[in-house]
Amino acid sequence: AAFEAWLRERGAKGLEQIVVGHVDKKDGGAAIGRGLFLREDVRGSIRDGVRWRPWRPALCVSFPLSNVLTPAACTREPRVGWVYRALLEDGTLSPRLAVMTFLIVEKIRGATSPWAPYIAMLPGEEGLGTPLFFSDAELQMLRGTTLHAAVTSRQKKLRQDFHRVKSAVAQALRACKHDGGRAPAFDDFMWASGIYWSRVLELPLPERAPVMAGGALGGGVISQVGAPPEPAATAAMEGLCPGLDCCNHGEGAPGRWRGVGQVPAPTAASATGGTWLGIPRKWLPALLAPSTGGQEGSRRPGAPPGFLELTSDRALSPGEELRIDYGSRSNAELLFTYGFVDPHNPHDTLLLSAPLTAGDLEDPINQARMELLHAQGLRPQAFLPLAGVSTHGDGGHQPVTAKEFPPEVIAMMEVMVLPRKKLAEALELADAEAEAGGTVAGTPVAKPGKGGAQEPSFAALTLLVRLMQLQVYNLEGPGGTGSLEHDTAIMLKHLMAEKDGEGASEYAGSPLSRNAYHALVYRMNQKRIARAYAALAERMLSYHLPTKSEGQKAGAYRPYRP
């Protein structure tokens, strides 16, 4: 109730249709937290009495752009905004660290903070669920995966940034004359980082349009009243939108959000050139305009404030949760950023990197390989999709298979095995084509169809087999977490315990914790993908080995079709 009243005071509309509630536990241990639920049936009608009106969406809730938490919004805060402005200008804080610092400061201020209702609504460390908040035992369940290395790297980076953030928090607290009684701890920074990355929205804005009233950038489709939006290049700014950030993820969910509002008329201040923190100075009058407390009206005469509008593609049932689709994200990204996984995620992938370390890149030959990859529009890493793996074979009763490798994987392997002479020739050819306009560096080259596909070389397939075998070894070997069959048994015990209750049978035992369940789902899919593509690579290599059959030419390539 306090959060809803706070949103109303700051200009949110349509809140009578929704309510922030708790999400039930489902999907065998999915994340528990808050979400947006429909309070009543809000089906629209195109007829209003005797007059016809345009069709209304089933749901329409608007959150003012003036309430979106961005780096510019931090500089507008009374009494303390000048501190954030100075820290941003001298480079002490990056724009992202400024927002994280703001969250820490307002959390320490407690009830005296004007953002107190929003801070109180945010989850604590135990509710975030990302691997950064795993216990040591839970983090060990990720051994051998790329996510385990990413968590270790992120923890080191956070400790380096904390020294700057700690000093900035102290300055901001002094500016607002708050004696919190304690200094900011590293756990506070961890919490702020988790909140930021799990709730941030990328808000695009056409470059021809200045910032909307409210001092923030719109998201999705930005339209002018009475006219469709014109196509234009966009600039993006990240921000947290209180209320909208309560929407949870759902594959193909009906929830949609977009930015709406009228572009302010240009003024004399708009003629100034240059940038400030990467923001055109002509936008600064709107960005740094004083807050109006969320009241209706424009920060510029004759221009209404902008909103982030939340709608639904269909009519929702009373009490139904309103979800939005976060996009096609792998379980690694979902777990690392948002703190949950999708057990049936069709977009899950396995990262396959080129066999190069930081020290290897000092070799001129490897530097030339990187240049050739860039010239061909390739990267030194590729993703192997779970969608290309057959569903049969789980548990090891049948071999898990894959259909084919993505074309960029084979192309990357070919570059990595090129001899010195052919590598130099390929670079010269790529440079010549770029100068002639045939192929622009950084643009993927056109790939031939199935009929004209070139055979992978024996050397490229040999390297691919070794890399895939190494992936399986890292996941299931001594440095990993055991075999896929072992994980399958753990998952069966967990599901039985979830269904029958703790202690219902000797085999069931106790269910896994939420974090342990998420780690298990993630690593099982990683092992499925690694096994499937390792088997495919070995099968493809076997076609290049000499055979005793007179009717088969040694080295002939036959695409594997399961």
C-alpha positions as CSV (number, residue, x, y, z in Angstrom):
1,A,0.0,0.0,0.0
2,A,2.8,2.4,0.8
3,F,4.6,1.7,-2.5
4,E,1.3,2.1,-4.4
5,A,0.6,5.4,-2.7
6,W,4.2,6.5,-3.5
7,L,3.8,5.7,-7.2
8,R,0.5,7.6,-7.3
9,E,2.1,10.6,-5.7
10,R,4.8,10.6,-8.4
11,G,2.3,10.5,-11.3
12,A,1.7,6.8,-12.1
13,K,-1.7,6.0,-13.7
14,G,-3.9,2.9,-13.9
15,L,-2.7,1.5,-10.6
16,E,-6.3,0.5,-9.7
17,Q,-5.9,-2.3,-12.2
18,I,-2.8,-4.0,-10.7
19,V,-1.4,-4.9,-7.4
20,V,2.1,-6.0,-6.3
21,G,1.9,-9.4,-4.8
22,H,4.1,-12.4,-3.9
23,V,4.9,-15.1,-6.5
24,D,4.2,-18.7,-5.5
25,K,6.8,-21.4,-5.7
26,K,6.6,-23.4,-8.9
27,D,8.6,-25.3,-11.5
28,G,10.4,-27.3,-8.9
29,G,12.1,-24.5,-7.0
30,A,11.7,-21.4,-9.3
31,A,12.5,-18.1,-7.8
32,I,10.2,-16.6,-5.2
33,G,9.6,-12.9,-5.1
34,R,7.2,-10.2,-6.0
35,G,5.3,-9.6,-9.2
36,L,2.5,-7.6,-10.8
37,F,-1.0,-9.1,-10.7
38,L,-4.3,-8.0,-12.2
39,R,-6.6,-6.7,-9.5
40,E,-9.8,-6.8,-11.6
41,D,-11.0,-7.7,-15.1
42,V,-10.0,-4.8,-17.3
43,R,-11.3,-6.0,-20.8
44,G,-11.7,-3.0,-23.1
45,S,-14.7,-2.2,-25.3
46,I,-14.9,-0.3,-28.5
47,R,-18.3,1.0,-27.6
48,D,-19.0,3.6,-24.9
49,G,-22.7,4.3,-24.7
50,V,-23.9,5.6,-28.0
51,R,-20.4,6.7,-29.2
52,W,-17.8,4.5,-30.7
53,R,-14.2,4.8,-29.4
54,P,-10.9,3.3,-30.6
55,W,-10.2,-0.2,-29.2
56,R,-8.5,0.0,-25.8
57,P,-5.9,-2.6,-24.7
58,A,-6.9,-5.1,-22.0
59,L,-4.6,-3.3,-19.6
60,C,-2.9,0.1,-19.5
61,V,-0.7,1.3,-16.7
62,S,1.6,4.3,-17.1
63,F,4.7,5.1,-15.1
64,P,6.1,8.6,-15.5
65,L,9.5,9.0,-17.0
66,S,10.3,11.6,-14.3
67,N,10.4,8.7,-11.9
68,V,12.8,6.5,-13.8
69,L,16.1,6.2,-11.9
70,T,18.9,7.1,-14.2
71,P,22.3,8.8,-13.7
72,A,20.7,12.1,-14.7
73,A,17.9,11.5,-12.1
74,C,20.5,11.2,-9.4
75,T,21.9,14.6,-10.3
76,R,18.4,16.1,-9.9
77,E,18.0,15.0,-6.3
78,P,17.6,17.9,-3.8
79,R,20.6,18.6,-1.6
80,V,22.6,15.7,-2.9
81,G,22.4,15.9,-6.6
82,W,25.4,18.1,-6.9
83,V,27.5,15.4,-5.4
84,Y,26.6,12.9,-8.1
85,R,27.1,15.5,-10.7
86,A,30.7,16.2,-9.5
87,L,31.5,12.5,-9.1
88,L,30.3,11.8,-12.7
89,E,32.2,14.7,-14.1
90,D,35.5,13.9,-12.6
91,G,35.2,10.2,-13.5
92,T,35.1,8.9,-10.0
93,L,31.8,7.1,-10.8
94,S,30.6,5.6,-14.0
95,P,26.9,6.1,-14.9
96,R,26.1,2.6,-13.6
97,L,28.1,3.0,-10.4
98,A,26.2,6.3,-9.8
99,V,22.9,4.5,-9.8
100,M,24.2,1.8,-7.5
101,T,25.7,4.4,-5.2
102,F,22.3,6.1,-5.1
103,L,20.6,2.9,-4.1
104,I,23.1,2.3,-1.2
105,V,22.7,5.9,0.0
106,E,18.9,5.8,0.0
107,K,18.9,2.4,1.7
108,I,21.1,3.7,4.5
109,R,18.9,6.8,4.9
110,G,16.0,4.5,5.7
111,A,12.7,6.2,6.4
112,T,14.1,9.6,5.9
113,S,14.7,8.9,2.2
114,P,12.1,10.1,-0.4
115,W,12.7,6.8,-2.1
116,A,12.0,4.7,1.1
117,P,8.8,3.0,-0.2
118,Y,10.7,1.8,-3.3
119,I,13.7,0.7,-1.4
120,A,11.5,-1.3,1.0
121,M,9.8,-3.1,-1.9
122,L,13.1,-4.3,-3.4
123,P,14.2,-7.8,-2.5
124,G,17.0,-8.4,0.0
125,E,20.2,-10.3,-0.7
126,E,18.5,-13.6,0.0
127,G,15.8,-12.8,-2.6
128,L,18.1,-12.0,-5.5
129,G,19.2,-15.6,-6.2
130,T,22.2,-14.8,-8.6
131,P,25.4,-16.8,-8.2
132,L,27.0,-13.8,-6.5
133,F,24.9,-14.6,-3.5
134,F,25.4,-18.4,-3.6
135,S,26.9,-20.1,-0.6
136,D,30.3,-21.8,-1.0
137,A,28.6,-25.2,-1.4
138,E,26.1,-23.9,-3.9
139,L,28.8,-22.2,-5.9
140,Q,30.7,-25.4,-6.1
141,M,27.8,-26.9,-8.0
142,L,28.8,-24.7,-10.9
143,R,32.4,-26.0,-11.1
144,G,33.6,-26.5,-14.7
145,T,31.1,-24.2,-16.3
146,T,31.7,-20.8,-17.8
147,L,29.3,-19.3,-15.3
148,H,31.6,-20.3,-12.4
149,A,34.5,-18.4,-14.0
150,A,32.3,-15.4,-14.7
151,V,31.2,-15.2,-11.0
152,T,34.8,-15.3,-9.8
153,S,35.7,-12.5,-12.3
154,R,32.7,-10.4,-11.3
155,Q,33.5,-10.7,-7.6
156,K,37.0,-9.4,-8.2
157,K,35.7,-6.5,-10.2
158,L,33.1,-5.6,-7.6
159,R,35.8,-5.4,-4.9
160,Q,37.9,-3.1,-7.0
161,D,34.9,-0.8,-7.6
162,F,33.8,-0.8,-4.0
163,H,36.7,1.5,-2.9
164,R,35.3,4.3,-5.2
165,V,31.7,3.6,-4.2
166,K,32.4,3.6,-0.5
167,S,34.0,7.1,-0.8
168,A,31.1,8.3,-2.9
169,V,28.5,7.1,-0.5
170,A,30.2,8.9,2.4
171,Q,30.2,12.1,0.5
172,A,26.5,11.8,-0.4
173,L,25.5,11.0,3.2
174,R,27.4,14.1,4.4
175,A,25.7,16.2,1.8
176,C,22.2,15.2,2.9
177,K,23.3,15.6,6.6
178,H,22.5,12.0,7.5
179,D,24.3,10.3,10.3
180,G,23.5,6.7,9.4
181,G,25.6,5.3,12.3
182,R,27.4,2.9,10.0
183,A,29.7,2.9,7.0
184,P,28.6,1.2,3.8
185,A,29.7,-2.4,3.7
186,F,30.7,-4.6,0.7
187,D,27.4,-6.5,1.1
188,D,25.5,-3.2,0.5
189,F,27.4,-2.8,-2.8
190,M,26.7,-6.4,-3.7
191,W,23.0,-5.9,-3.1
192,A,22.9,-2.7,-5.1
193,S,24.7,-4.3,-8.0
194,G,22.3,-7.3,-8.0
195,I,19.3,-4.9,-7.9
196,Y,20.6,-2.8,-10.7
197,W,21.4,-5.7,-13.2
198,S,18.2,-7.6,-12.4
199,R,15.9,-4.6,-13.0
200,V,17.6,-2.3,-15.4
201,L,15.8,-1.4,-18.7
202,E,17.5,-0.2,-21.8
203,L,15.5,2.8,-22.9
204,P,16.1,3.9,-26.5
205,L,15.5,7.4,-27.8
206,P,15.6,8.7,-31.4
207,E,18.7,10.8,-31.8
208,R,16.6,13.6,-33.5
209,A,14.4,13.9,-30.5
210,P,15.5,15.6,-27.2
211,V,14.9,14.0,-23.9
212,M,11.2,13.9,-23.0
213,A,9.7,15.8,-20.2
214,G,10.7,14.1,-17.0
215,G,14.4,13.9,-17.6
216,A,14.5,10.3,-18.7
217,L,14.6,8.4,-21.9
218,G,11.6,6.6,-23.3
219,G,11.5,2.9,-24.2
220,G,10.2,0.9,-27.0
221,V,8.1,3.0,-29.4
222,I,8.3,6.7,-28.8
223,S,5.5,8.5,-30.7
224,Q,4.2,12.0,-31.1
225,V,0.6,12.8,-30.6
226,G,-1.3,12.5,-33.9
227,A,1.7,11.2,-35.9
228,P,3.4,7.9,-36.2
229,P,7.0,7.7,-35.2
230,E,9.6,8.3,-37.9
231,P,12.4,5.8,-38.3
232,A,15.6,7.2,-36.8
233,A,18.8,6.1,-35.2
234,T,18.5,5.6,-31.5
235,A,20.6,6.4,-28.4
236,A,20.1,4.3,-25.3
237,M,20.2,5.0,-21.6
238,E,19.8,2.5,-18.8
239,G,17.4,3.1,-16.0
240,L,15.2,1.5,-13.3
241,C,11.5,2.1,-13.5
242,P,9.7,1.6,-10.1
243,G,6.6,-0.5,-10.6
244,L,7.4,-1.7,-14.1
245,D,10.5,-3.5,-12.8
246,C,8.2,-5.7,-10.8
247,C,7.2,-7.6,-13.9
248,N,8.7,-11.1,-14.0
249,H,9.7,-13.1,-17.1
250,G,7.5,-15.4,-19.1
251,E,8.2,-17.0,-22.5
252,G,5.7,-15.4,-24.9
253,A,4.1,-13.5,-22.1
254,P,1.4,-11.0,-23.1
255,G,2.9,-8.0,-21.3
256,R,4.3,-5.2,-23.4
257,W,5.9,-1.9,-22.5
258,R,6.8,1.2,-24.6
259,G,7.6,4.8,-24.2
260,V,4.9,7.4,-25.1
261,G,4.8,11.1,-24.9
262,Q,5.1,14.3,-26.9
263,V,8.6,15.5,-27.9
264,P,9.2,19.0,-26.3
265,A,9.5,22.0,-28.7
266,P,13.1,23.2,-29.2
267,T,14.3,26.2,-27.2
268,A,17.3,28.4,-27.3
269,A,19.1,26.1,-24.9
270,S,18.8,23.3,-27.5
271,A,21.3,25.1,-29.8
272,T,24.2,24.5,-27.5
273,G,26.6,21.9,-28.8
274,G,29.0,19.3,-27.3
275,T,28.3,16.5,-24.8
276,W,28.3,16.0,-21.1
277,L,28.9,12.4,-19.9
278,G,28.0,11.3,-23.4
279,I,24.7,13.1,-23.3
280,P,24.1,16.0,-25.8
281,R,24.1,19.3,-24.0
282,K,21.0,20.3,-25.8
283,W,19.2,17.7,-23.7
284,L,20.5,18.9,-20.4
285,P,17.7,21.5,-19.7
286,A,15.2,18.6,-19.6
287,L,17.5,16.2,-17.9
288,L,18.4,18.5,-15.1
289,A,15.0,20.2,-14.7
290,P,13.8,20.3,-11.1
291,S,11.3,17.6,-10.1
292,T,7.6,18.5,-10.0
293,G,6.7,15.8,-7.5
294,G,5.0,13.7,-10.1
295,Q,2.1,16.1,-10.7
296,E,0.6,16.3,-14.1
297,G,1.8,18.9,-16.5
298,S,4.8,19.5,-18.6
299,R,8.3,20.5,-17.6
300,R,8.2,22.6,-20.8
301,P,5.2,24.8,-21.7
302,G,2.7,23.0,-23.8
303,A,4.4,19.5,-23.7
304,P,2.9,16.7,-21.6
305,P,5.2,14.5,-19.6
306,G,6.3,11.2,-21.0
307,F,5.4,7.8,-19.7
308,L,6.4,4.2,-19.9
309,E,3.2,2.4,-20.7
310,L,2.5,-1.2,-19.7
311,T,-0.1,-3.0,-21.7
312,S,-1.3,-6.6,-22.4
313,D,-2.0,-8.3,-25.7
314,R,-5.0,-10.1,-24.2
315,A,-7.5,-9.8,-21.5
316,L,-6.2,-11.2,-18.2
317,S,-8.2,-13.0,-15.6
318,P,-8.6,-11.5,-12.1
319,G,-5.6,-12.4,-10.0
320,E,-3.5,-13.5,-13.0
321,E,0.2,-12.4,-13.0
322,L,1.2,-10.0,-15.6
323,R,4.6,-11.0,-17.1
324,I,6.8,-9.7,-19.9
325,D,9.2,-11.5,-22.2
326,Y,12.8,-10.7,-21.4
327,G,13.8,-12.0,-24.8
328,S,15.7,-15.0,-26.1
329,R,18.2,-15.5,-23.2
330,S,20.2,-18.6,-22.2
331,N,20.0,-20.0,-18.7
332,A,23.5,-18.7,-18.0
333,E,22.3,-15.2,-18.7
334,L,19.0,-15.6,-16.8
335,L,20.8,-17.1,-13.7
336,F,23.7,-14.7,-13.7
337,T,21.6,-11.5,-14.2
338,Y,18.1,-12.3,-12.9
339,G,18.6,-15.2,-10.5
340,F,16.4,-17.9,-12.0
341,V,16.5,-20.5,-14.8
342,D,13.9,-21.9,-17.2
343,P,13.9,-25.7,-17.0
344,H,12.5,-25.9,-20.5
345,N,14.4,-23.0,-22.0
346,P,14.6,-23.4,-25.8
347,H,17.2,-20.6,-26.1
348,D,19.9,-22.3,-23.9
349,T,23.4,-22.4,-25.3
350,L,26.9,-23.6,-24.5
351,L,29.8,-21.2,-25.1
352,L,32.7,-22.5,-27.2
353,S,35.8,-20.3,-27.2
354,A,38.8,-20.4,-29.5
355,P,41.8,-22.1,-27.9
356,L,43.6,-18.9,-27.0
357,T,44.6,-17.4,-23.7
358,A,45.7,-13.8,-22.9
359,G,49.3,-14.8,-23.3
360,D,48.7,-16.4,-26.7
361,L,47.4,-13.1,-28.1
362,E,50.9,-11.7,-27.8
363,D,52.0,-14.0,-30.6
364,P,51.9,-12.2,-34.0
365,I,50.4,-15.3,-35.6
366,N,47.5,-15.4,-33.2
367,Q,47.0,-11.6,-33.6
368,A,46.8,-12.2,-37.4
369,R,44.1,-14.9,-36.7
370,M,42.1,-12.4,-34.7
371,E,42.3,-9.9,-37.5
372,L,41.1,-12.4,-40.1
373,L,38.2,-13.4,-37.8
374,H,37.2,-9.8,-37.6
375,A,37.5,-9.3,-41.3
376,Q,35.2,-12.3,-41.9
377,G,32.6,-11.0,-39.4
378,L,33.4,-13.7,-36.9
379,R,34.3,-13.7,-33.2
380,P,36.8,-15.9,-31.3
381,Q,33.8,-17.6,-29.6
382,A,30.5,-19.1,-30.6
383,F,27.4,-20.5,-29.0
384,L,26.1,-24.0,-29.5
385,P,22.3,-24.0,-29.2
386,L,20.3,-26.6,-27.2
387,A,17.7,-26.3,-29.9
388,G,20.0,-28.3,-32.2
389,V,20.1,-31.2,-29.7
390,S,17.6,-34.1,-29.9
391,T,15.5,-34.6,-26.9
392,H,16.0,-38.4,-26.6
393,G,19.0,-39.8,-24.8
394,D,18.5,-38.1,-21.4
395,G,20.0,-40.2,-18.7
396,G,22.5,-41.9,-20.9
397,H,20.1,-44.7,-22.2
398,Q,20.6,-43.5,-25.7
399,P,23.4,-41.2,-27.1
400,V,22.5,-37.6,-27.2
401,T,23.0,-36.2,-30.7
402,A,23.0,-32.8,-32.5
403,K,22.0,-32.0,-36.0
404,E,24.8,-29.7,-37.2
405,F,27.2,-27.1,-36.0
406,P,26.5,-23.4,-36.6
407,P,28.4,-22.2,-39.7
408,E,30.4,-19.7,-37.6
409,V,31.9,-22.6,-35.5
410,I,33.4,-24.4,-38.6
411,A,34.6,-21.0,-40.0
412,M,36.3,-20.2,-36.7
413,M,38.0,-23.6,-36.6
414,E,39.3,-23.1,-40.2
415,V,40.9,-19.8,-39.2
416,M,42.5,-21.3,-36.1
417,V,44.3,-24.0,-38.1
418,L,45.5,-21.9,-41.1
419,P,49.3,-22.2,-41.7
420,R,51.3,-19.1,-41.6
421,K,51.6,-18.7,-45.4
422,K,47.9,-19.3,-46.1
423,L,47.0,-17.0,-43.2
424,A,48.9,-14.1,-44.7
425,E,47.3,-14.8,-48.1
426,A,43.8,-14.8,-46.5
427,L,44.5,-11.5,-44.8
428,E,45.8,-9.9,-48.0
429,L,42.7,-11.1,-49.8
430,A,40.4,-9.8,-47.1
431,D,42.1,-6.4,-47.1
432,A,41.8,-6.2,-50.9
433,E,38.1,-7.1,-50.8
434,A,37.5,-4.5,-48.1
435,E,39.3,-1.8,-50.2
436,A,37.3,-2.8,-53.3
437,G,34.1,-2.7,-51.4
438,G,33.4,-6.4,-51.8
439,T,33.6,-7.2,-48.2
440,V,33.6,-4.7,-45.4
441,A,35.7,-5.6,-42.4
442,G,33.5,-6.5,-39.5
443,T,30.6,-7.6,-41.7
444,P,29.8,-11.3,-41.9
445,V,30.5,-12.8,-45.3
446,A,27.7,-14.5,-47.2
447,K,27.6,-18.2,-46.5
448,P,26.8,-20.6,-49.3
449,G,23.7,-22.8,-49.1
450,K,23.7,-26.5,-48.4
451,G,24.3,-27.4,-52.0
452,G,27.5,-25.3,-52.2
453,A,28.8,-25.9,-48.6
454,Q,32.5,-26.5,-48.4
455,E,33.9,-29.5,-46.7
456,P,35.5,-28.8,-43.3
457,S,39.2,-29.6,-43.4
458,F,40.6,-32.5,-41.4
459,A,42.7,-30.1,-39.3
460,A,39.6,-28.0,-38.4
461,L,37.6,-31.1,-37.4
462,T,40.4,-32.4,-35.4
463,L,40.7,-29.2,-33.4
464,L,36.9,-29.1,-33.0
465,V,36.8,-32.7,-31.6
466,R,39.5,-31.8,-29.1
467,L,37.7,-28.7,-28.0
468,M,34.4,-30.5,-27.5
469,Q,36.1,-33.3,-25.7
470,L,37.7,-30.7,-23.4
471,Q,34.3,-29.2,-22.8
472,V,32.9,-32.6,-21.7
473,Y,36.0,-33.2,-19.5
474,N,35.7,-29.8,-17.8
475,L,32.0,-30.4,-17.0
476,E,32.1,-34.1,-16.0
477,G,35.7,-34.7,-15.1
478,P,37.6,-34.3,-11.8
479,G,37.3,-30.5,-12.0
480,G,33.6,-30.6,-12.8
481,T,30.5,-31.9,-11.1
482,G,30.2,-35.5,-12.3
483,S,28.4,-37.2,-15.1
484,L,25.0,-36.3,-16.6
485,E,23.6,-39.5,-15.3
486,H,24.6,-38.5,-11.7
487,D,22.8,-35.2,-12.2
488,T,19.7,-36.9,-13.5
489,A,19.6,-39.0,-10.4
490,I,19.8,-35.9,-8.2
491,M,17.1,-34.2,-10.1
492,L,14.8,-37.3,-9.8
493,K,15.3,-37.3,-6.0
494,H,14.6,-33.6,-5.8
495,L,11.4,-33.9,-7.9
496,M,10.2,-36.9,-5.7
497,A,10.8,-34.9,-2.6
498,E,9.0,-31.9,-4.0
499,K,6.0,-34.1,-4.9
500,D,5.8,-36.4,-1.8
501,G,7.2,-34.0,0.8
502,E,10.3,-34.3,2.9
503,G,10.8,-37.7,4.4
504,A,7.9,-39.3,2.4
505,S,10.3,-42.1,1.3
506,E,13.8,-43.2,1.9
507,Y,14.8,-42.5,-1.7
508,A,13.3,-39.0,-1.9
509,G,15.1,-37.4,1.0
510,S,15.1,-33.6,1.2
511,P,14.5,-31.2,-1.7
512,L,17.2,-29.0,-3.0
513,S,17.5,-25.4,-2.1
514,R,16.3,-22.9,-4.7
515,N,19.9,-21.9,-5.6
516,A,21.1,-25.5,-5.8
517,Y,18.1,-26.4,-8.0
518,H,18.9,-23.6,-10.4
519,A,22.6,-24.6,-10.6
520,L,21.6,-28.2,-11.3
521,V,19.2,-27.3,-14.1
522,Y,21.9,-25.0,-15.7
523,R,24.7,-27.5,-15.6
524,M,22.6,-30.4,-16.8
525,N,21.8,-28.5,-20.0
526,Q,25.5,-27.6,-20.4
527,K,26.4,-31.3,-20.2
528,R,23.7,-32.3,-22.7
529,I,24.9,-29.7,-25.2
530,A,28.6,-30.6,-24.8
531,R,27.9,-34.4,-25.2
532,A,25.7,-33.9,-28.2
533,Y,28.1,-31.7,-30.1
534,A,31.1,-33.7,-29.1
535,A,29.4,-36.8,-30.6
536,L,28.6,-34.9,-33.8
537,A,32.2,-33.6,-34.1
538,E,33.6,-37.2,-33.7
539,R,31.1,-38.5,-36.3
540,M,32.1,-35.8,-38.8
541,L,35.8,-36.5,-38.2
542,S,35.3,-40.2,-38.8
543,Y,34.0,-39.4,-42.3
544,H,37.5,-38.0,-43.1
545,L,39.4,-41.1,-42.0
546,P,40.5,-43.6,-44.6
547,T,38.3,-46.6,-45.1
548,K,38.8,-50.0,-46.6
549,S,35.8,-49.6,-48.9
550,E,36.8,-49.2,-52.5
551,G,33.6,-47.4,-53.3
552,Q,34.3,-44.6,-50.7
553,K,37.0,-42.1,-51.3
554,A,39.2,-41.4,-48.3
555,G,38.4,-37.9,-47.0
556,A,35.0,-37.6,-48.4
557,Y,32.7,-35.5,-46.3
558,R,29.1,-36.7,-45.7
559,P,26.9,-34.4,-43.5
560,Y,25.6,-36.2,-40.5
561,R,21.8,-36.6,-40.4
562,P,20.5,-38.2,-37.2
